[in-house]
Amino acid sequence: MMKDLFVQLRISLVAVLSLAVLLCGVYPLLVWVAGQAFFPREAGGSLIRVGGSVVGSVLIAQDFTGPAYFHPRPSAAGAGYNAAASGGSNLGPTSRQLVETVRDRIAAYRVENRLPTNATVPADAVTASASGLDPHIGVPNALLQARRVAMARGIGEEAITKKIATHTEGRTSGILGEPRVNVLMLNLDLDGKR
């Protein structure tokens, strides 16, 4: 009976160690090699370089606050777009705190973009994404910010709307989501860095 116990224990240990090596070593290594071979840009974080320096990633929002820049969605990720603190606020639609926060953001958005007090504000302008790091804004949000950016840069609003159109990405696979604009890429283009 004791002999059977040791046999079963040995089989269990061999199975656990084999699976650990396979799933914690071999499999991640194969995935890393495949990523580097077939998707090197994506595997490297889709980094954007300007003049040899990394200025951001296509995948993670940055906090643009000046009037001459398009602003991303609000972030619930730590102290503003902190990838290490990615996550939503976990506030539900019946949360008084969420309602008050959104109400304050709507008022601030209208003032900042010189909109009438009854202007409809897109949801993505006042709510954070699930990750808190979404680098995109919807086209209606971008168009409402266009006048402010044009005035701050001293150029025509039509030139800004053309830049928005240039940076508008369609629906994923033609059916998922809504057309959107990558804020980092648009702002870099406006600065003449892309």
Backbone as CSV, one residue per row, in Angstrom:
resi,resn,N_x,N_y,N_z,CA_x,CA_y,CA_z,C_x,C_y,C_z
1,MET,0.818,-1.182,0.000,0.000,0.000,0.000,0.877,1.268,0.000
2,MET,1.927,1.270,0.813,2.840,2.401,0.851,3.554,2.557,-0.492
3,LYS,3.840,1.407,-1.137,4.503,1.424,-2.437,3.604,2.097,-3.473
4,ASP,2.292,1.794,-3.441,1.340,2.416,-4.361,1.268,3.927,-4.136
5,LEU,1.342,4.352,-2.906,1.325,5.773,-2.581,2.517,6.491,-3.206
6,PHE,3.695,5.921,-3.098,4.896,6.531,-3.682,4.838,6.527,-5.210
7,VAL,4.281,5.487,-5.801,4.125,5.427,-7.261,3.191,6.547,-7.712
8,GLN,2.069,6.699,-7.030,1.108,7.748,-7.383,1.701,9.145,-7.158
9,LEU,2.447,9.289,-6.090,3.099,10.570,-5.802,4.113,10.914,-6.883
10,ARG,4.893,9.916,-7.308,5.888,10.136,-8.361,5.201,10.521,-9.676
11,ILE,4.129,9.833,-10.019,3.384,10.138,-11.247,2.826,11.563,-11.188
12,SER,2.292,11.932,-10.039,1.733,13.285,-9.877,2.805,14.352,-10.004
13,LEU,3.943,14.145,-9.358,5.031,15.119,-9.438,5.568,15.255,-10.858
14,VAL,5.742,14.136,-11.543,6.210,14.174,-12.941,5.202,14.927,-13.804
15,ALA,3.907,14.675,-13.594,2.865,15.363,-14.373,2.883,16.868,-14.103
16,VAL,2.974,17.246,-12.838,2.990,18.670,-12.479,4.225,19.357,-13.055
17,LEU,5.376,18.764,-12.901,6.613,19.356,-13.427,6.603,19.421,-14.951
18,SER,6.104,18.381,-15.593,6.020,18.373,-17.059,5.093,19.490,-17.553
19,LEU,3.932,19.616,-16.934,2.998,20.673,-17.324,3.564,22.060,-17.021
20,ALA,4.269,22.189,-15.916,4.883,23.476,-15.583,5.904,23.878,-16.649
21,VAL,6.744,22.959,-17.036,7.752,23.249,-18.079,7.062,23.568,-19.396
22,LEU,6.058,22.776,-19.746,5.358,22.972,-21.012,4.575,24.289,-21.034
23,LEU,3.775,24.539,-20.013,2.875,25.690,-20.016,3.513,26.986,-19.522
24,CYS,4.570,26.880,-18.722,5.221,28.083,-18.197,6.533,28.391,-18.908
25,GLY,6.986,27.505,-19.739,8.258,27.716,-20.416,8.153,27.581,-21.920
26,VAL,7.825,26.382,-22.381,7.812,26.102,-23.821,6.734,26.905,-24.539
27,TYR,5.493,26.852,-24.049,4.398,27.557,-24.720,4.637,29.071,-24.794
28,PRO,4.962,29.753,-23.691,5.232,31.196,-23.800,6.398,31.506,-24.744
29,LEU,7.406,30.667,-24.756,8.534,30.878,-25.664,8.089,30.781,-27.120
30,LEU,7.261,29.785,-27.439,6.754,29.644,-28.809,5.890,30.842,-29.208
31,VAL,5.053,31.303,-28.305,4.211,32.470,-28.593,5.086,33.698,-28.815
32,TRP,6.113,33.880,-27.994,7.021,35.025,-28.142,7.745,34.959,-29.479
33,VAL,8.261,33.791,-29.843,8.976,33.623,-31.120,8.038,33.915,-32.291
34,ALA,6.816,33.381,-32.239,5.846,33.631,-33.314,5.513,35.116,-33.405
35,GLY,5.331,35.767,-32.269,5.048,37.205,-32.268,6.182,38.007,-32.874
36,GLN,7.405,37.697,-32.499,8.561,38.419,-33.030,8.746,38.160,-34.518
37,ALA,8.434,36.935,-34.963,8.623,36.572,-36.369,7.541,37.143,-37.273
38,PHE,6.288,37.062,-36.843,5.173,37.426,-37.720,4.540,38.784,-37.420
39,PHE,4.675,39.275,-36.199,4.072,40.545,-35.804,5.048,41.365,-34.957
40,PRO,6.225,41.684,-35.467,7.231,42.336,-34.613,6.791,43.700,-34.078
41,ARG,6.093,44.492,-34.867,5.655,45.818,-34.406,4.650,45.688,-33.266
42,GLU,3.659,44.825,-33.457,2.634,44.632,-32.438,3.216,44.006,-31.177
43,ALA,4.103,43.021,-31.351,4.715,42.355,-30.199,5.595,43.307,-29.404
44,GLY,6.091,44.339,-30.071,6.920,45.333,-29.403,6.128,46.474,-28.795
45,GLY,4.794,46.393,-28.815,3.967,47.416,-28.183,3.430,48.466,-29.124
46,SER,3.605,48.306,-30.438,3.133,49.281,-31.431,3.602,50.688,-31.078
47,LEU,4.886,50.803,-30.776,5.462,52.075,-30.345,5.594,53.059,-31.506
48,ILE,5.414,54.324,-31.193,5.561,55.399,-32.166,6.855,56.132,-31.840
49,ARG,7.694,56.260,-32.827,8.985,56.945,-32.654,9.003,58.213,-33.496
50,VAL,9.529,59.256,-32.912,9.720,60.523,-33.612,11.162,60.935,-33.360
51,GLY,11.911,61.050,-34.427,13.317,61.435,-34.278,14.121,60.448,-33.456
52,GLY,13.783,59.176,-33.538,14.517,58.160,-32.799,14.071,57.957,-31.367
53,SER,13.175,58.792,-30.876,12.680,58.661,-29.493,11.256,58.140,-29.494
54,VAL,10.939,57.297,-28.528,9.582,56.789,-28.382,8.718,57.894,-27.785
55,VAL,7.605,58.191,-28.463,6.693,59.227,-27.967,5.365,58.652,-27.498
56,GLY,5.160,57.360,-27.713,3.919,56.745,-27.275,3.673,55.439,-27.994
57,SER,2.472,54.936,-27.798,2.030,53.709,-28.436,0.679,53.959,-29.082
58,VAL,0.459,53.313,-30.194,-0.828,53.417,-30.868,-1.925,52.810,-30.000
59,LEU,-1.544,51.986,-29.042,-2.505,51.215,-28.257,-2.903,51.842,-26.923
60,ILE,-2.182,52.872,-26.468,-2.443,53.435,-25.140,-2.602,54.955,-25.242
61,ALA,-3.655,55.462,-24.633,-3.932,56.894,-24.657,-2.891,57.669,-23.857
62,GLN,-2.783,58.935,-24.205,-1.933,59.859,-23.461,-2.778,61.060,-23.063
63,ASP,-2.349,61.746,-22.032,-3.118,62.869,-21.509,-2.732,64.156,-22.226
64,PHE,-3.486,64.504,-23.261,-3.305,65.786,-23.940,-4.300,66.757,-23.318
65,THR,-3.815,67.893,-22.825,-4.714,68.815,-22.142,-4.769,70.204,-22.750
66,GLY,-3.783,70.595,-23.519,-3.760,71.948,-24.074,-4.864,72.181,-25.086
67,PRO,-5.275,73.436,-25.281,-6.356,73.734,-26.219,-6.003,73.424,-27.675
68,ALA,-4.728,73.334,-28.004,-4.311,73.057,-29.378,-4.282,71.571,-29.702
69,TYR,-4.694,70.744,-28.753,-4.658,69.300,-28.946,-6.031,68.671,-28.763
70,PHE,-6.257,67.603,-29.505,-7.450,66.802,-29.281,-7.255,66.043,-27.974
71,HIS,-8.308,65.951,-27.206,-8.236,65.298,-25.901,-8.823,63.896,-25.992
72,PRO,-8.200,62.941,-25.312,-8.722,61.574,-25.319,-9.906,61.428,-24.375
73,ARG,-10.412,60.204,-24.302,-11.459,59.898,-23.330,-10.912,60.090,-21.922
74,PRO,-11.765,60.367,-20.967,-11.298,60.392,-19.576,-10.739,59.017,-19.198
75,SER,-9.855,59.010,-18.218,-9.247,57.756,-17.792,-9.579,57.453,-16.341
76,ALA,-9.820,56.168,-16.079,-9.998,55.708,-14.705,-8.766,54.926,-14.273
77,ALA,-7.718,54.991,-15.090,-6.502,54.197,-14.836,-5.496,54.998,-14.024
78,GLY,-5.629,54.948,-12.741,-4.663,55.611,-11.870,-4.658,57.115,-12.067
79,ALA,-3.471,57.680,-11.998,-3.314,59.126,-12.140,-3.175,59.495,-13.611
80,GLY,-4.143,59.107,-14.419,-4.160,59.499,-15.818,-3.377,58.601,-16.743
81,TYR,-4.054,57.677,-17.376,-3.509,56.845,-18.449,-2.292,56.039,-18.005
82,ASN,-2.311,55.561,-16.795,-1.235,54.742,-16.249,-1.519,53.286,-16.599
83,ALA,-0.725,52.727,-17.514,-0.960,51.353,-17.972,-0.834,50.340,-16.841
84,ALA,-0.070,50.642,-15.821,0.080,49.725,-14.690,-1.179,49.691,-13.829
85,ALA,-2.049,50.690,-13.980,-3.280,50.749,-13.195,-4.506,50.628,-14.089
86,SER,-4.354,49.927,-15.201,-5.440,49.779,-16.162,-6.684,49.196,-15.505
87,GLY,-7.804,49.797,-15.813,-9.066,49.283,-15.289,-10.116,50.372,-15.251
88,GLY,-11.344,49.958,-15.182,-12.447,50.899,-15.103,-12.674,51.363,-13.679
89,SER,-13.632,52.251,-13.523,-13.945,52.784,-12.198,-14.813,51.822,-11.397
90,ASN,-15.452,50.885,-12.078,-16.385,49.939,-11.473,-17.621,50.623,-10.906
91,LEU,-17.907,51.824,-11.363,-19.124,52.516,-10.955,-20.230,52.157,-11.941
92,GLY,-21.370,51.741,-11.440,-22.484,51.329,-12.285,-23.404,52.486,-12.628
93,PRO,-24.375,52.250,-13.510,-25.262,53.317,-13.972,-26.142,53.915,-12.883
94,THR,-26.306,53.232,-11.766,-27.094,53.790,-10.666,-26.227,54.479,-9.616
95,SER,-24.928,54.564,-9.865,-24.008,55.189,-8.920,-24.159,56.713,-8.950
96,ARG,-24.433,57.281,-7.801,-24.563,58.738,-7.698,-23.234,59.408,-8.051
97,GLN,-22.127,58.797,-7.629,-20.805,59.358,-7.924,-20.559,59.409,-9.431
98,LEU,-20.935,58.352,-10.155,-20.758,58.330,-11.608,-21.617,59.395,-12.266
99,VAL,-22.867,59.512,-11.837,-23.771,60.509,-12.412,-23.216,61.916,-12.209
100,GLU,-22.732,62.209,-11.010,-22.173,63.533,-10.726,-20.891,63.786,-11.516
101,THR,-20.047,62.762,-11.616,-18.798,62.899,-12.371,-19.089,63.183,-13.846
102,VAL,-20.014,62.432,-14.422,-20.368,62.630,-15.832,-21.009,63.997,-16.032
103,ARG,-21.863,64.411,-15.116,-22.493,65.734,-15.221,-21.428,66.832,-15.213
104,ASP,-20.434,66.709,-14.321,-19.350,67.699,-14.264,-18.514,67.681,-15.545
105,ARG,-18.242,66.486,-16.060,-17.457,66.373,-17.298,-18.202,66.968,-18.487
106,ILE,-19.524,66.779,-18.532,-20.319,67.353,-19.625,-20.222,68.876,-19.588
107,ALA,-20.395,69.446,-18.418,-20.314,70.907,-18.290,-18.930,71.413,-18.696
108,ALA,-17.888,70.752,-18.234,-16.523,71.167,-18.569,-16.251,71.015,-20.069
109,TYR,-16.744,69.963,-20.681,-16.547,69.725,-22.117,-17.217,70.838,-22.925
110,ARG,-18.437,71.196,-22.527,-19.150,72.270,-23.244,-18.407,73.596,-23.136
111,VAL,-17.917,73.915,-21.945,-17.186,75.172,-21.752,-15.889,75.154,-22.547
112,GLU,-15.132,74.079,-22.425,-13.834,73.974,-23.086,-13.954,74.083,-24.609
113,ASN,-15.013,73.516,-25.170,-15.181,73.514,-26.624,-16.153,74.578,-27.114
114,ARG,-16.532,75.485,-26.211,-17.410,76.611,-26.544,-18.710,76.150,-27.191
115,LEU,-19.333,75.184,-26.562,-20.601,74.647,-27.047,-21.743,75.258,-26.258
116,PRO,-22.940,75.342,-26.858,-24.095,75.817,-26.101,-24.387,74.891,-24.919
117,THR,-25.035,75.420,-23.916,-25.304,74.648,-22.704,-26.243,73.469,-22.940
118,ASN,-26.955,73.473,-24.071,-27.848,72.349,-24.376,-27.277,71.431,-25.455
119,ALA,-26.020,71.630,-25.848,-25.409,70.801,-26.895,-25.249,69.362,-26.416
120,THR,-25.532,68.431,-27.317,-25.350,67.015,-27.009,-23.858,66.705,-26.990
121,VAL,-23.424,66.027,-25.950,-22.016,65.667,-25.792,-21.896,64.155,-25.975
122,PRO,-20.982,63.706,-26.849,-20.817,62.257,-27.056,-20.407,61.550,-25.767
123,ALA,-20.901,60.338,-25.598,-20.615,59.564,-24.385,-19.119,59.356,-24.190
124,ASP,-18.376,59.151,-25.286,-16.944,58.877,-25.129,-16.156,60.109,-24.693
125,ALA,-16.779,61.264,-24.700,-16.100,62.474,-24.235,-16.152,62.609,-22.718
126,VAL,-17.064,61.873,-22.091,-17.271,62.055,-20.648,-17.232,60.765,-19.839
127,THR,-17.038,59.638,-20.506,-16.945,58.360,-19.795,-15.639,57.667,-20.149
128,ALA,-15.058,56.986,-19.180,-13.819,56.253,-19.411,-14.134,54.909,-20.056
129,SER,-13.182,54.391,-20.798,-13.346,53.056,-21.378,-13.126,52.011,-20.288
130,ALA,-13.375,50.762,-20.620,-13.221,49.685,-19.630,-11.794,49.590,-19.118
131,SER,-10.819,49.813,-19.988,-9.414,49.728,-19.565,-8.923,51.046,-18.985
132,GLY,-9.607,52.141,-19.343,-9.134,53.462,-18.945,-7.994,53.957,-19.809
133,LEU,-7.652,53.202,-20.862,-6.488,53.531,-21.695,-6.818,53.628,-23.179
134,ASP,-8.085,53.682,-23.533,-8.490,53.670,-24.935,-7.875,54.847,-25.683
135,PRO,-7.091,54.578,-26.745,-6.419,55.657,-27.459,-7.308,56.358,-28.478
136,HIS,-8.526,55.886,-28.652,-9.409,56.422,-29.686,-10.549,57.253,-29.095
137,ILE,-11.030,58.168,-29.937,-12.285,58.872,-29.657,-13.165,58.696,-30.883
138,GLY,-14.461,58.833,-30.689,-15.387,58.742,-31.808,-15.273,59.965,-32.702
139,VAL,-15.693,59.813,-33.943,-15.639,60.924,-34.897,-16.477,62.114,-34.427
140,PRO,-17.700,61.912,-33.895,-18.451,63.080,-33.402,-17.698,63.847,-32.306
141,ASN,-17.027,63.146,-31.419,-16.230,63.785,-30.369,-15.114,64.605,-31.005
142,ALA,-14.415,64.041,-31.969,-13.323,64.756,-32.637,-13.844,66.003,-33.351
143,LEU,-14.984,65.878,-34.021,-15.527,67.024,-34.751,-15.949,68.156,-33.812
144,LEU,-16.445,67.817,-32.612,-16.810,68.858,-31.653,-15.578,69.572,-31.089
145,GLN,-14.437,68.899,-31.079,-13.202,69.512,-30.594,-12.476,70.300,-31.686
146,ALA,-12.866,70.101,-32.940,-12.140,70.680,-34.080,-12.061,72.204,-34.020
147,ARG,-13.137,72.870,-33.663,-13.134,74.337,-33.645,-12.140,74.872,-32.613
148,ARG,-12.128,74.272,-31.422,-11.186,74.697,-30.380,-9.744,74.527,-30.838
149,VAL,-9.438,73.377,-31.437,-8.082,73.102,-31.894,-7.692,74.067,-33.018
150,ALA,-8.620,74.307,-33.938,-8.341,75.226,-35.052,-8.052,76.635,-34.538
151,MET,-8.861,77.102,-33.595,-8.652,78.442,-33.035,-7.316,78.528,-32.307
152,ALA,-6.987,77.517,-31.527,-5.732,77.529,-30.763,-4.519,77.476,-31.674
153,ARG,-4.646,76.831,-32.812,-3.528,76.705,-33.751,-3.524,77.804,-34.809
154,GLY,-4.602,78.587,-34.852,-4.669,79.673,-35.822,-4.797,79.185,-37.255
155,ILE,-5.484,78.077,-37.451,-5.722,77.561,-38.801,-7.218,77.322,-38.974
156,GLY,-7.639,77.138,-40.225,-9.051,76.951,-40.505,-9.593,75.625,-39.991
157,GLU,-10.855,75.657,-39.585,-11.499,74.455,-39.071,-11.586,73.381,-40.160
158,GLU,-11.700,73.792,-41.409,-11.777,72.829,-42.517,-10.498,71.994,-42.605
159,ALA,-9.344,72.628,-42.385,-8.075,71.887,-42.407,-8.043,70.848,-41.283
160,ILE,-8.596,71.202,-40.137,-8.640,70.270,-39.004,-9.580,69.107,-39.317
161,THR,-10.733,69.391,-39.893,-11.667,68.302,-40.208,-11.091,67.372,-41.272
162,LYS,-10.268,67.892,-42.160,-9.590,67.020,-43.145,-8.602,66.093,-42.440
163,LYS,-7.894,66.620,-41.449,-6.961,65.781,-40.672,-7.737,64.693,-39.923
164,ILE,-8.893,65.059,-39.378,-9.730,64.069,-38.688,-10.122,62.965,-39.663
165,ALA,-10.558,63.361,-40.868,-10.957,62.367,-41.872,-9.785,61.462,-42.247
166,THR,-8.591,62.050,-42.346,-7.396,61.267,-42.685,-7.102,60.216,-41.626
167,HIS,-7.350,60.549,-40.382,-7.018,59.645,-39.272,-8.203,58.825,-38.767
168,THR,-9.321,58.877,-39.474,-10.482,58.080,-39.077,-10.273,56.632,-39.494
169,GLU,-10.384,55.739,-38.517,-10.287,54.305,-38.755,-11.703,53.751,-38.822
170,GLY,-11.934,52.843,-39.751,-13.264,52.255,-39.901,-13.567,51.229,-38.830
171,ARG,-14.714,50.620,-38.957,-15.132,49.565,-38.037,-14.175,48.381,-38.153
172,THR,-13.888,47.730,-37.053,-13.035,46.544,-37.048,-13.723,45.447,-37.849
173,SER,-13.008,44.863,-38.786,-13.538,43.828,-39.687,-14.776,44.297,-40.440
174,GLY,-14.937,45.610,-40.549,-16.053,46.178,-41.293,-17.383,46.173,-40.570
175,ILE,-17.455,45.553,-39.381,-18.755,45.466,-38.698,-18.704,45.769,-37.208
176,LEU,-17.543,45.680,-36.584,-17.465,45.827,-35.130,-17.098,47.245,-34.725
177,GLY,-17.807,47.783,-33.756,-17.512,49.107,-33.241,-17.967,50.218,-34.166
178,GLU,-17.479,51.389,-33.887,-17.810,52.585,-34.653,-16.536,53.171,-35.247
179,PRO,-16.652,53.973,-36.305,-15.456,54.668,-36.797,-14.852,55.503,-35.674
180,ARG,-13.520,55.562,-35.637,-12.837,56.208,-34.522,-11.554,56.872,-35.002
181,VAL,-11.027,57.721,-34.134,-9.817,58.487,-34.439,-8.799,58.224,-33.342
182,ASN,-7.565,57.884,-33.727,-6.493,57.691,-32.757,-5.958,59.080,-32.388
183,VAL,-6.132,59.470,-31.146,-5.800,60.824,-30.692,-4.301,61.121,-30.820
184,LEU,-3.452,60.175,-30.435,-2.009,60.388,-30.522,-1.583,60.638,-31.959
185,MET,-2.051,59.806,-32.880,-1.651,59.948,-34.284,-2.148,61.267,-34.864
186,LEU,-3.361,61.669,-34.516,-3.909,62.935,-35.001,-3.107,64.112,-34.454
187,ASN,-2.813,64.100,-33.158,-2.049,65.202,-32.563,-0.627,65.273,-33.107
188,LEU,-0.001,64.131,-33.326,1.345,64.138,-33.915,1.311,64.706,-35.323
189,ASP,0.285,64.357,-36.085,0.150,64.902,-37.433,-0.048,66.420,-37.390
190,LEU,-0.843,66.891,-36.476,-1.045,68.334,-36.348,0.243,69.054,-35.971
191,ASP,1.099,68.389,-35.202,2.402,68.965,-34.839,3.436,68.797,-35.935
192,GLY,3.051,68.137,-37.041,3.993,67.917,-38.143,5.016,66.838,-37.848
193,LYS,4.693,65.936,-36.928,5.645,64.881,-36.557,5.264,63.532,-37.150
194,ARG,4.269,63.488,-37.969,3.834,62.233,-38.618,3.463,62.484,-40.020
